Amino acid sequence: MSIRVQKIFEALFELEEIRGIFRDALPTGLSAGQEAAFNKKVSDLKAIIADLEAGTGTPKVTKIAGTLDVRSREEQYINIHPIQAAGRLTTEARKALISYGDGYSTCDFCRKPFRLDKISRPGIDEFHADLAKWLNMDQARVVPGARRGFQAVANTLVNKGDSVIVSALAHYTEFLAVENAGGQVKEVPLNDKHIVTADATAQKIEDVKKETGKLPVLVMIDHFDYQYANEHEITGIGKVAHQYGIPFLYNGAYTVGVQPVDGKKIGADFVVGSGHKSMASVAPSGVLAINEEFAPKALRTTAMVGDLTKRKFGIKEVEMLGCTLMGGTLLSMMASFPTVKERVLHWDEEIRKSNYFIDALLRINGSKVLSEYPRKHSLTKVDTTGSFDTVAQTHKRRGFYFSDELTKRGIVGEFAGATRTWKLNTYGLSWDKIHYLADAFTEIAEKYEIKVEKAADKK
Ligand SMILES: *Cc1c(COP(=O)(O)O)cnc(C)c1O
Protein backbone atom coordinates (compact mmCIF):
# COMPACT_ATOMS: atom_id res chain seq x y z
CA MET A 1 0.00 0.00 0.00
CA SER A 2 1.32 3.48 -0.74
CA ILE A 3 2.43 5.14 2.45
CA ARG A 4 0.00 8.01 2.00
CA VAL A 5 -3.01 5.72 1.66
CA GLN A 6 -1.71 3.78 4.63
CA LYS A 7 -1.53 7.00 6.65
CA ILE A 8 -5.05 8.03 5.61
CA PHE A 9 -6.39 4.82 7.14
CA GLU A 10 -4.24 5.26 10.23
CA ALA A 11 -5.55 8.81 10.65
CA LEU A 12 -9.14 7.69 10.19
CA PHE A 13 -8.66 4.91 12.74
CA GLU A 14 -6.99 7.29 15.16
CA LEU A 15 -9.93 9.67 14.83
CA GLU A 16 -12.31 6.78 15.48
CA GLU A 17 -10.40 6.00 18.64
CA ILE A 18 -10.65 9.62 19.71
CA ARG A 19 -14.35 9.42 18.93
CA GLY A 20 -14.48 6.36 21.16
CA ILE A 21 -13.21 8.42 24.10
CA PHE A 22 -16.20 10.75 23.72
CA ARG A 23 -18.56 7.80 23.49
CA ASP A 24 -17.19 6.50 26.78
CA ALA A 25 -17.26 9.87 28.54
CA LEU A 26 -19.94 11.23 30.82
CA PRO A 27 -22.22 13.89 29.31
CA THR A 28 -20.46 16.35 31.58
CA GLY A 29 -17.15 15.92 29.82
CA LEU A 30 -13.92 13.94 29.82
CA SER A 31 -12.39 12.65 33.03
CA ALA A 32 -8.75 13.42 33.78
CA GLY A 33 -7.74 10.01 32.44
CA GLN A 34 -9.81 10.48 29.30
CA GLU A 35 -8.39 13.93 28.80
CA ALA A 36 -4.88 12.46 28.96
CA ALA A 37 -5.81 9.71 26.49
CA PHE A 38 -7.35 12.34 24.24
CA ASN A 39 -4.20 14.46 24.27
CA LYS A 40 -2.02 11.46 23.58
CA LYS A 41 -4.17 10.38 20.62
CA VAL A 42 -4.40 13.86 19.16
CA SER A 43 -0.65 14.10 19.28
CA ASP A 44 -0.37 10.66 17.60
CA LEU A 45 -2.81 11.87 14.97
CA LYS A 46 -0.67 14.91 14.27
CA ALA A 47 2.34 12.66 13.69
CA ILE A 48 0.27 10.54 11.28
CA ILE A 49 -0.90 13.67 9.49
CA ALA A 50 2.70 14.87 9.20
CA ASP A 51 3.62 11.53 7.59
CA LEU A 52 0.57 11.76 5.34
CA GLU A 53 1.57 15.19 4.19
CA ALA A 54 5.21 14.30 3.57
CA GLY A 55 4.62 10.75 2.35
CA THR A 56 6.96 9.41 5.02
CA GLY A 57 6.83 6.85 7.82
CA THR A 58 6.21 3.15 8.04
CA PRO A 59 2.94 1.18 8.26
CA LYS A 60 1.89 1.03 11.93
CA VAL A 61 -1.64 -0.33 11.70
CA THR A 62 -2.28 -3.12 9.22
CA LYS A 63 -5.23 -4.91 10.81
CA ILE A 64 -8.64 -4.13 12.18
CA ALA A 65 -9.57 -6.09 15.30
CA GLY A 66 -6.28 -7.93 14.96
CA THR A 67 -7.41 -9.99 12.01
CA LEU A 68 -9.07 -7.93 9.27
CA ASP A 69 -6.96 -6.44 6.53
CA VAL A 70 -7.45 -2.83 5.59
CA ARG A 71 -9.20 -2.74 2.20
CA SER A 72 -7.62 -0.14 -0.04
CA ARG A 73 -8.44 -1.40 -3.54
CA GLU A 74 -10.38 1.66 -4.53
CA GLU A 75 -7.61 3.98 -3.34
CA GLN A 76 -4.73 1.98 -4.80
CA TYR A 77 -6.01 0.51 -8.03
CA ILE A 78 -8.23 0.84 -11.03
CA ASN A 79 -10.84 -1.76 -10.17
CA ILE A 80 -12.59 -3.37 -13.15
CA HIS A 81 -14.41 -6.03 -11.12
CA PRO A 82 -17.66 -6.84 -12.94
CA ILE A 83 -19.99 -6.46 -9.96
CA GLN A 84 -18.16 -3.82 -7.93
CA ALA A 85 -17.88 -0.84 -10.26
CA ALA A 86 -21.18 0.96 -9.69
CA GLY A 87 -21.46 0.01 -6.04
CA ARG A 88 -18.40 1.99 -5.01
CA LEU A 89 -19.49 4.49 -2.41
CA THR A 90 -19.58 8.20 -3.04
CA THR A 91 -17.67 10.34 -0.56
CA GLU A 92 -21.01 11.44 0.91
CA ALA A 93 -22.03 7.79 1.40
CA ARG A 94 -18.78 7.10 3.25
CA LYS A 95 -19.52 10.04 5.54
CA ALA A 96 -23.04 8.72 6.13
CA LEU A 97 -21.59 5.32 6.96
CA ILE A 98 -19.25 6.60 9.64
CA SER A 99 -21.98 8.80 11.06
CA TYR A 100 -24.85 6.27 10.94
CA GLY A 101 -22.95 3.02 11.38
CA ASP A 102 -24.53 2.24 14.72
CA GLY A 103 -27.14 -0.55 14.60
CA TYR A 104 -30.63 0.92 14.44
CA SER A 105 -29.40 4.42 13.69
CA THR A 106 -32.44 5.33 11.59
CA CYS A 107 -34.69 4.96 14.59
CA ASP A 108 -33.72 8.03 16.68
CA PHE A 109 -36.90 9.86 15.80
CA CYS A 110 -39.15 6.96 14.85
CA ARG A 111 -42.65 7.93 15.94
CA LYS A 112 -46.07 6.44 15.51
CA PRO A 113 -47.01 4.59 13.33
CA PHE A 114 -43.52 3.09 13.64
CA ARG A 115 -42.51 2.15 10.16
CA LEU A 116 -39.20 2.83 8.45
CA ASP A 117 -40.69 4.54 5.39
CA LYS A 118 -42.66 6.93 7.63
CA ILE A 119 -39.63 8.34 9.45
CA SER A 120 -39.16 12.03 8.69
CA ARG A 121 -35.93 12.70 10.58
CA PRO A 122 -33.71 11.98 8.71
CA GLY A 123 -35.98 12.35 5.67
CA ILE A 124 -36.57 8.66 4.98
CA ASP A 125 -40.23 9.24 4.08
CA GLU A 126 -39.23 11.82 1.51
CA PHE A 127 -36.52 9.52 0.16
CA HIS A 128 -39.10 6.80 -0.45
CA ALA A 129 -41.33 9.25 -2.30
CA ASP A 130 -38.35 10.48 -4.34
CA LEU A 131 -37.32 6.92 -5.23
CA ALA A 132 -40.80 6.09 -6.51
CA LYS A 133 -40.99 9.30 -8.50
CA TRP A 134 -37.49 8.85 -9.91
CA LEU A 135 -38.37 5.38 -11.20
CA ASN A 136 -41.79 6.66 -12.33
CA MET A 137 -43.61 4.15 -10.15
CA ASP A 138 -46.25 4.67 -7.46
CA GLN A 139 -44.61 3.19 -4.36
CA ALA A 140 -41.08 2.32 -3.38
CA ARG A 141 -39.51 0.38 -0.54
CA VAL A 142 -35.89 -0.16 0.29
CA VAL A 143 -34.91 -3.82 0.55
CA PRO A 144 -31.73 -5.73 1.51
CA GLY A 145 -30.64 -6.36 -2.09
CA ALA A 146 -32.45 -6.87 -5.38
CA ARG A 147 -32.93 -10.51 -4.39
CA ARG A 148 -35.15 -9.51 -1.48
CA GLY A 149 -37.23 -7.51 -3.92
CA PHE A 150 -37.73 -10.61 -6.09
CA GLN A 151 -38.54 -12.58 -2.97
CA ALA A 152 -41.21 -10.12 -1.79
CA VAL A 153 -42.88 -10.19 -5.21
CA ALA A 154 -42.61 -13.96 -5.62
CA ASN A 155 -44.04 -14.57 -2.15
CA THR A 156 -46.92 -12.28 -3.02
CA LEU A 157 -47.81 -13.74 -6.42
CA VAL A 158 -46.51 -17.29 -6.57
CA ASN A 159 -48.27 -20.27 -5.05
CA LYS A 160 -47.04 -23.84 -4.89
CA GLY A 161 -46.50 -25.25 -8.36
CA ASP A 162 -47.01 -21.94 -10.19
CA SER A 163 -44.75 -21.09 -13.12
CA VAL A 164 -42.64 -17.96 -13.37
CA ILE A 165 -41.10 -16.82 -16.66
CA VAL A 166 -37.43 -15.85 -16.39
CA SER A 167 -34.72 -15.61 -19.01
CA ALA A 168 -32.15 -18.22 -19.95
CA LEU A 169 -29.66 -15.68 -18.57
CA ALA A 170 -31.57 -15.09 -15.32
CA HIS A 171 -29.58 -14.44 -12.17
CA TYR A 172 -29.47 -17.24 -9.60
CA THR A 173 -31.31 -15.07 -7.08
CA GLU A 174 -34.35 -15.08 -9.37
CA PHE A 175 -34.32 -18.87 -9.32
CA LEU A 176 -34.03 -18.88 -5.54
CA ALA A 177 -36.81 -16.34 -5.03
CA VAL A 178 -39.17 -18.50 -7.10
CA GLU A 179 -38.05 -21.66 -5.33
CA ASN A 180 -38.54 -19.97 -1.98
CA ALA A 181 -42.15 -19.25 -2.90
CA GLY A 182 -42.74 -22.83 -4.07
CA GLY A 183 -42.86 -22.00 -7.79
CA GLN A 184 -41.08 -23.27 -10.89
CA VAL A 185 -38.91 -21.20 -13.19
CA LYS A 186 -39.54 -21.47 -16.92
CA GLU A 187 -36.73 -20.02 -18.99
CA VAL A 188 -37.14 -18.07 -22.20
CA PRO A 189 -34.50 -19.24 -24.70
CA LEU A 190 -32.08 -16.75 -26.25
CA ASN A 191 -31.86 -15.93 -29.92
CA ASP A 192 -28.59 -16.43 -31.79
CA LYS A 193 -27.39 -13.02 -30.60
CA HIS A 194 -27.98 -13.95 -26.94
CA ILE A 195 -30.98 -11.67 -26.65
CA VAL A 196 -34.29 -12.43 -24.97
CA THR A 197 -36.99 -11.26 -27.38
CA ALA A 198 -40.64 -10.42 -26.85
CA ASP A 199 -41.60 -13.11 -29.39
CA ALA A 200 -39.65 -15.80 -27.59
CA THR A 201 -41.29 -14.73 -24.32
CA ALA A 202 -44.75 -15.02 -25.87
CA GLN A 203 -43.85 -18.45 -27.23
CA LYS A 204 -42.63 -19.59 -23.82
CA ILE A 205 -45.85 -18.40 -22.17
CA GLU A 206 -47.80 -20.43 -24.73
CA ASP A 207 -45.60 -23.47 -24.12
CA VAL A 208 -46.07 -23.26 -20.37
CA LYS A 209 -49.83 -22.88 -20.79
CA LYS A 210 -49.92 -25.98 -22.99
CA GLU A 211 -47.64 -27.98 -20.72
CA THR A 212 -49.19 -27.08 -17.34
CA GLY A 213 -52.69 -26.01 -18.31
CA LYS A 214 -52.10 -22.71 -16.52
CA LEU A 215 -50.61 -19.36 -17.37
CA PRO A 216 -47.41 -18.33 -15.56
CA VAL A 217 -48.14 -15.98 -12.66
CA LEU A 218 -45.16 -13.65 -13.14
CA VAL A 219 -42.74 -12.58 -15.86
CA MET A 220 -39.38 -11.51 -14.38
CA ILE A 221 -36.76 -10.36 -16.89
CA ASP A 222 -33.41 -8.55 -16.60
CA HIS A 223 -33.01 -5.44 -18.71
CA PHE A 224 -29.26 -6.15 -18.94
CA ASP A 225 -28.26 -9.68 -17.88
CA TYR A 226 -25.29 -10.42 -15.64
CA GLN A 227 -23.44 -12.69 -18.08
CA TYR A 228 -23.12 -10.60 -21.24
CA ALA A 229 -24.82 -7.38 -20.15
CA ASN A 230 -26.77 -7.58 -23.38
CA GLU A 231 -29.88 -5.47 -23.61
CA HIS A 232 -33.06 -7.52 -23.81
CA GLU A 233 -36.39 -6.50 -25.35
CA ILE A 234 -37.72 -5.29 -22.07
CA THR A 235 -40.54 -3.01 -23.27
CA GLY A 236 -41.81 -5.61 -25.74
CA ILE A 237 -41.63 -8.28 -23.05
CA GLY A 238 -43.67 -6.06 -20.72
CA LYS A 239 -46.31 -5.71 -23.43
CA VAL A 240 -46.44 -9.45 -24.03
CA ALA A 241 -46.83 -10.12 -20.30
CA HIS A 242 -49.74 -7.69 -20.11
CA GLN A 243 -51.42 -9.15 -23.20
CA TYR A 244 -51.64 -12.36 -21.18
CA GLY A 245 -52.64 -10.47 -18.03
CA ILE A 246 -49.42 -11.54 -16.28
CA PRO A 247 -47.63 -9.07 -13.97
CA PHE A 248 -44.18 -7.99 -15.10
CA LEU A 249 -41.14 -7.51 -12.91
CA TYR A 250 -38.35 -5.45 -14.45
CA ASN A 251 -34.98 -6.52 -13.05
CA GLY A 252 -32.85 -3.39 -13.06
CA ALA A 253 -29.90 -4.72 -11.03
CA TYR A 254 -27.59 -3.44 -13.77
CA THR A 255 -29.61 -0.33 -14.71
CA VAL A 256 -31.25 1.37 -11.72
CA GLY A 257 -28.62 3.84 -10.52
CA VAL A 258 -26.53 3.94 -13.70
CA GLN A 259 -29.02 4.77 -16.43
CA PRO A 260 -32.43 6.41 -16.43
CA VAL A 261 -35.25 3.94 -15.69
CA ASP A 262 -38.88 4.85 -16.35
CA GLY A 263 -41.09 2.12 -14.93
CA LYS A 264 -44.32 3.34 -16.54
CA LYS A 265 -42.74 3.69 -19.96
CA ILE A 266 -41.37 0.15 -19.69
CA GLY A 267 -44.76 -1.08 -18.52
CA ALA A 268 -43.36 -2.57 -15.33
CA ASP A 269 -45.59 -3.60 -12.46
CA PHE A 270 -42.47 -3.95 -10.35
CA VAL A 271 -39.03 -2.37 -10.73
CA VAL A 272 -36.20 -3.91 -8.75
CA GLY A 273 -32.77 -2.32 -8.31
CA SER A 274 -29.63 -3.19 -6.38
CA GLY A 275 -28.13 -0.58 -4.06
CA HIS A 276 -24.75 -2.26 -3.69
CA LYS A 277 -24.46 -3.14 -7.35
CA SER A 278 -25.60 0.03 -9.06
CA MET A 279 -26.53 2.75 -6.57
CA ALA A 280 -23.22 3.43 -4.81
CA SER A 281 -24.54 2.02 -1.55
CA VAL A 282 -23.50 -0.22 1.31
CA ALA A 283 -24.57 -3.88 1.06
CA PRO A 284 -27.12 -5.25 1.40
CA SER A 285 -29.37 -2.62 -0.11
CA GLY A 286 -31.78 -2.26 -2.97
CA VAL A 287 -35.12 -0.92 -4.07
CA LEU A 288 -38.48 -2.44 -4.92
CA ALA A 289 -40.82 -0.04 -6.70
CA ILE A 290 -44.42 -1.00 -7.40
CA ASN A 291 -47.30 0.38 -9.42
CA GLU A 292 -50.69 1.31 -8.02
CA GLU A 293 -52.33 -1.95 -8.98
CA PHE A 294 -49.92 -4.22 -7.15
CA ALA A 295 -48.90 -2.01 -4.22
CA PRO A 296 -51.79 -3.12 -1.98
CA LYS A 297 -50.94 -6.77 -2.64
CA ALA A 298 -47.15 -6.67 -2.35
CA LEU A 299 -47.30 -4.18 0.52
CA ARG A 300 -50.20 -5.76 2.39
CA THR A 301 -50.15 -5.05 6.09
CA THR A 302 -50.27 -7.60 8.86
CA ALA A 303 -53.56 -9.17 9.86
CA MET A 304 -52.05 -11.46 12.46
CA VAL A 305 -53.50 -11.42 15.99
CA GLY A 306 -51.80 -12.99 18.98
CA ASP A 307 -53.99 -15.73 20.38
CA LEU A 308 -53.11 -14.97 24.00
CA THR A 309 -52.37 -11.29 24.01
CA LYS A 310 -54.59 -10.28 21.09
CA ARG A 311 -51.73 -8.08 19.93
CA LYS A 312 -51.79 -6.70 16.39
CA PHE A 313 -49.11 -4.79 14.58
CA GLY A 314 -51.20 -2.51 12.45
CA ILE A 315 -49.39 -1.09 9.47
CA LYS A 316 -46.32 -3.31 9.42
CA GLU A 317 -45.93 -4.75 5.94
CA VAL A 318 -45.69 -8.53 5.82
CA GLU A 319 -43.27 -8.87 2.89
CA MET A 320 -40.97 -6.23 4.37
CA LEU A 321 -41.11 -7.99 7.78
CA GLY A 322 -41.94 -4.55 9.14
CA CYS A 323 -38.76 -2.56 8.57
CA THR A 324 -35.87 -3.27 6.24
CA LEU A 325 -32.70 -1.14 6.12
CA MET A 326 -32.40 0.38 9.55
CA GLY A 327 -28.94 1.91 9.54
CA GLY A 328 -25.84 2.67 7.51
CA THR A 329 -27.15 0.81 4.47
CA LEU A 330 -30.13 3.12 3.99
CA LEU A 331 -28.23 6.26 4.95
CA SER A 332 -25.55 5.43 2.39
CA MET A 333 -28.26 5.08 -0.28
CA MET A 334 -29.71 8.42 0.73
CA ALA A 335 -26.32 10.13 0.79
CA SER A 336 -25.43 8.80 -2.68
CA PHE A 337 -28.84 9.53 -4.15
CA PRO A 338 -28.19 13.10 -5.39
CA THR A 339 -25.05 11.86 -7.19
CA VAL A 340 -26.87 8.80 -8.51
CA LYS A 341 -29.72 10.92 -9.91
CA GLU A 342 -27.19 13.10 -11.66
CA ARG A 343 -24.95 10.30 -12.93
CA VAL A 344 -27.70 8.37 -14.70
CA LEU A 345 -28.00 11.37 -17.04
CA HIS A 346 -24.46 10.67 -18.27
CA TRP A 347 -24.90 7.04 -19.18
CA ASP A 348 -24.05 7.84 -22.82
CA GLU A 349 -20.59 8.91 -21.67
CA GLU A 350 -20.13 5.62 -19.81
CA ILE A 351 -21.03 3.79 -23.03
CA ARG A 352 -18.46 5.81 -24.97
CA LYS A 353 -15.80 4.90 -22.41
CA SER A 354 -16.81 1.25 -22.46
CA ASN A 355 -16.56 1.13 -26.27
CA TYR A 356 -13.29 3.03 -26.26
CA PHE A 357 -11.72 0.41 -24.03
CA ILE A 358 -13.28 -2.53 -25.87
CA ASP A 359 -12.09 -1.15 -29.21
CA ALA A 360 -8.57 -0.99 -27.82
CA LEU A 361 -8.87 -4.59 -26.60
CA LEU A 362 -10.14 -5.70 -30.01
CA ARG A 363 -7.06 -4.25 -31.66
CA ILE A 364 -5.04 -6.82 -29.75
CA ASN A 365 -4.96 -9.69 -32.21
CA GLY A 366 -7.09 -12.69 -31.29
CA SER A 367 -9.25 -10.85 -28.74
CA LYS A 368 -13.02 -11.08 -29.04
CA VAL A 369 -16.10 -9.63 -27.39
CA LEU A 370 -18.76 -12.14 -26.43
CA SER A 371 -21.28 -9.46 -25.44
CA GLU A 372 -23.24 -7.59 -28.08
CA TYR A 373 -21.07 -5.04 -29.83
CA PRO A 374 -20.88 -2.04 -30.00
CA ARG A 375 -21.45 -2.08 -26.28
CA LYS A 376 -24.57 -0.67 -24.68
CA HIS A 377 -23.27 -1.29 -21.17
CA SER A 378 -20.09 -0.80 -19.15
CA LEU A 379 -20.04 -4.51 -18.21
CA THR A 380 -18.62 -6.71 -20.95
CA LYS A 381 -17.73 -10.35 -21.42
CA VAL A 382 -14.55 -10.76 -23.42
CA ASP A 383 -12.72 -13.74 -24.85
CA THR A 384 -8.94 -13.51 -24.85
CA THR A 385 -8.32 -17.15 -25.73
CA GLY A 386 -6.73 -16.05 -29.00
CA SER A 387 -4.60 -13.33 -27.41
CA PHE A 388 -3.57 -13.34 -23.75
CA ASP A 389 -4.30 -17.04 -23.28
CA THR A 390 -1.79 -18.02 -25.97
CA VAL A 391 0.93 -16.72 -23.63
CA ALA A 392 -0.53 -18.54 -20.61
CA GLN A 393 -0.07 -21.87 -22.42
CA THR A 394 3.70 -21.73 -22.00
CA HIS A 395 4.15 -19.24 -19.14
CA LYS A 396 5.33 -20.74 -15.86
CA ARG A 397 2.69 -18.73 -13.99
CA ARG A 398 0.04 -19.95 -16.49
CA GLY A 399 -2.93 -17.57 -16.57
CA PHE A 400 -1.65 -15.75 -13.50
CA TYR A 401 1.01 -13.99 -15.54
CA PHE A 402 -1.79 -11.78 -16.85
CA SER A 403 -3.07 -10.85 -13.37
CA ASP A 404 0.55 -10.22 -12.34
CA GLU A 405 1.04 -7.83 -15.25
CA LEU A 406 -2.22 -6.02 -14.51
CA THR A 407 -1.52 -5.74 -10.78
CA LYS A 408 1.93 -4.39 -11.53
CA ARG A 409 0.21 -1.61 -13.47
CA GLY A 410 -2.28 -0.94 -10.69
CA ILE A 411 -5.24 -2.73 -12.24
CA VAL A 412 -7.33 -5.27 -10.32
CA GLY A 413 -10.74 -6.90 -10.57
CA GLU A 414 -10.22 -9.34 -13.45
CA PHE A 415 -10.81 -12.94 -12.44
CA ALA A 416 -7.30 -13.94 -11.32
CA GLY A 417 -5.83 -16.59 -13.56
CA ALA A 418 -8.57 -16.32 -16.19
CA THR A 419 -7.23 -15.59 -19.65
CA ARG A 420 -10.02 -17.11 -21.74
CA THR A 421 -13.49 -15.75 -21.10
CA TRP A 422 -13.95 -13.20 -18.38
CA LYS A 423 -15.89 -10.07 -17.52
CA LEU A 424 -14.91 -6.53 -16.72
CA ASN A 425 -16.74 -3.32 -15.92
CA THR A 426 -15.50 0.17 -16.74
CA TYR A 427 -18.32 2.01 -14.97
CA GLY A 428 -17.34 5.28 -13.35
CA LEU A 429 -13.73 5.37 -14.55
CA SER A 430 -12.55 8.79 -15.68
CA TRP A 431 -11.30 9.22 -19.25
CA ASP A 432 -7.77 9.38 -17.81
CA LYS A 433 -8.26 5.97 -16.24
CA ILE A 434 -9.85 4.59 -19.40
CA HIS A 435 -6.85 5.72 -21.46
CA TYR A 436 -4.49 4.31 -18.86
CA LEU A 437 -6.38 0.99 -18.86
CA ALA A 438 -6.37 0.71 -22.65
CA ASP A 439 -2.65 1.54 -22.78
CA ALA A 440 -1.88 -1.02 -20.07
CA PHE A 441 -3.57 -3.84 -22.02
CA THR A 442 -1.78 -2.78 -25.19
CA GLU A 443 1.56 -2.68 -23.37
CA ILE A 444 1.09 -6.15 -21.92
CA ALA A 445 0.23 -7.51 -25.37
CA GLU A 446 3.30 -5.88 -26.90
CA LYS A 447 5.52 -7.17 -24.12
CA TYR A 448 4.50 -10.74 -24.98
CA GLU A 449 4.67 -10.09 -28.71
CA ILE A 450 0.98 -10.33 -29.42
CA LYS A 451 0.27 -8.25 -32.49
CA VAL A 452 -1.60 -5.02 -31.88
CA GLU A 453 -3.23 -3.07 -34.70
CA LYS A 454 -2.80 0.67 -34.71
CA ALA A 455 -5.86 2.69 -33.76
CA ALA A 456 -6.14 4.22 -37.22
CA ASP A 457 -6.10 0.78 -38.90
CA LYS A 458 -9.51 0.05 -37.49
CA LYS A 459 -12.86 0.73 -39.19
C1 LIG B 1 -26.41 -8.77 -9.13
C2 LIG B 1 -27.71 -9.20 -9.70
C3 LIG B 1 -28.76 -9.56 -8.86
C4 LIG B 1 -28.63 -9.65 -7.36
O1 LIG B 1 -28.59 -8.38 -6.78
P1 LIG B 1 -28.48 -8.21 -5.19
O2 LIG B 1 -28.76 -6.77 -4.96
O3 LIG B 1 -27.10 -8.61 -4.79
O4 LIG B 1 -29.52 -9.10 -4.57
C5 LIG B 1 -29.96 -9.91 -9.45
N1 LIG B 1 -30.12 -9.90 -10.78
C6 LIG B 1 -29.13 -9.56 -11.62
C7 LIG B 1 -29.37 -9.55 -13.09
C8 LIG B 1 -27.90 -9.20 -11.10
O5 LIG B 1 -26.92 -8.88 -11.95
The ligand as a Tripos MOL2 file, in Angstrom:
@<TRIPOS>MOLECULE
LIG
   15    15     1     0     0
SMALL
NO_CHARGES

@<TRIPOS>ATOM
      1 C1        -26.4060   -8.7660   -9.1340 C.3       1 LIG1
      2 C2        -27.7050   -9.1970   -9.6980 C.ar      1 LIG1
      3 C3        -28.7600   -9.5560   -8.8650 C.ar      1 LIG1
      4 C4        -28.6340   -9.6480   -7.3570 C.3       1 LIG1
      5 O1        -28.5880   -8.3760   -6.7760 O.3       1 LIG1
      6 P1        -28.4780   -8.2090   -5.1920 P.3       1 LIG1
      7 O2        -28.7610   -6.7750   -4.9640 O.co2     1 LIG1
      8 O3        -27.0960   -8.6120   -4.7850 O.co2     1 LIG1
      9 O4        -29.5180   -9.0960   -4.5720 O.co2     1 LIG1
     10 C5        -29.9600   -9.9070   -9.4520 C.ar      1 LIG1
     11 N1        -30.1220   -9.9010  -10.7780 N.ar      1 LIG1
     12 C6        -29.1260   -9.5570  -11.6180 C.ar      1 LIG1
     13 C7        -29.3710   -9.5510  -13.0890 C.3       1 LIG1
     14 C8        -27.8960   -9.2020  -11.1020 C.ar      1 LIG1
     15 O5        -26.9230   -8.8790  -11.9530 O.3       1 LIG1
@<TRIPOS>BOND
     1     1     2 1
     2     2     3 ar
     3     2    14 ar
     4     3     4 1
     5     3    10 ar
     6     4     5 1
     7     5     6 1
     8     6     7 2
     9     6     8 1
    10     6     9 1
    11    10    11 ar
    12    11    12 ar
    13    12    13 1
    14    12    14 ar
    15    14    15 1
@<TRIPOS>SUBSTRUCTURE
     1 LIG1         1 GROUP 0 **** ****
